[in-house]
Amino acid sequence: MAKKGQESNQNNQAAEGPKGCKAEDCKSKAKKFGFCLEHYELFMAGVLRGDGTKPVDYGRKLDQWKKKQAQKAA
């Protein structure tokens, strides 16, 4: 059984979560679900996985997302 001081320290660490964005090579601060705002949008569109890695068909998904963004802007 852990001591009271250790238990509260472990609970605080678990509640804090990651401080930086989960996306590969991103140094920005995490804002939503462990992603910065830019990568959160890609995550919600299915371009990035939940752990921040790129899926096998990353290029195809990114192209589709860019086309959709261009259509919204026009």
C-alpha positions in Angstrom: 0.0 0.0 0.0 1.4 3.4 -1.0 1.7 6.2 1.5 -0.8 9.1 1.4 1.8 11.6 0.0 2.6 9.2 -2.9 -1.1 8.6 -3.7 -2.0 12.3 -4.0 1.1 12.9 -6.2 0.1 10.1 -8.5 -3.5 11.4 -8.7 -2.2 14.9 -9.6 0.1 13.6 -12.4 -2.8 11.6 -13.9 -5.1 14.6 -13.9 -2.6 16.9 -15.6 -2.2 14.9 -18.8 0.3 15.7 -21.5 1.5 19.3 -21.8 2.6 19.2 -25.4 0.7 18.3 -28.6 0.6 14.5 -29.3 1.3 15.0 -33.1 4.7 14.0 -34.3 7.3 16.8 -34.3 4.9 19.4 -32.8 6.2 21.5 -30.0 3.0 23.5 -29.4 1.0 23.4 -26.2 -1.9 20.9 -26.1 -5.4 22.6 -26.1 -8.0 19.9 -26.9 -7.7 16.1 -26.4 -3.9 16.4 -26.2 -3.5 18.2 -29.5 -2.8 21.8 -30.5 -5.7 23.5 -32.3 -4.2 22.9 -35.8 -3.6 19.2 -35.2 -7.0 18.8 -33.3 -8.7 19.8 -36.5 -6.7 17.1 -38.4 -7.5 14.6 -35.7 -11.3 15.3 -35.9 -11.1 15.0 -39.7 -9.5 11.6 -39.4 -6.2 12.6 -40.8 -4.3 11.9 -37.6 -4.8 9.0 -35.1 -5.6 9.5 -31.5 -2.1 8.9 -30.4 -0.8 11.6 -32.8 0.8 9.2 -35.4 0.0 9.3 -39.1 -2.2 6.4 -40.5 -1.0 4.3 -43.4 -3.1 6.3 -45.9 -2.1 9.7 -44.5 -1.3 11.2 -47.9 -4.7 10.4 -49.3 -6.6 11.6 -46.3 -4.6 14.8 -46.2 -5.3 15.5 -49.8 -9.1 15.0 -49.3 -9.0 17.3 -46.2 -7.2 20.0 -48.2 -9.7 19.8 -51.0 -12.6 20.1 -48.5 -10.9 23.1 -46.9 -10.5 24.8 -50.4 -14.2 24.2 -51.1 -15.2 25.8 -47.8 -13.0 28.9 -48.6 -14.5 29.4 -52.1 
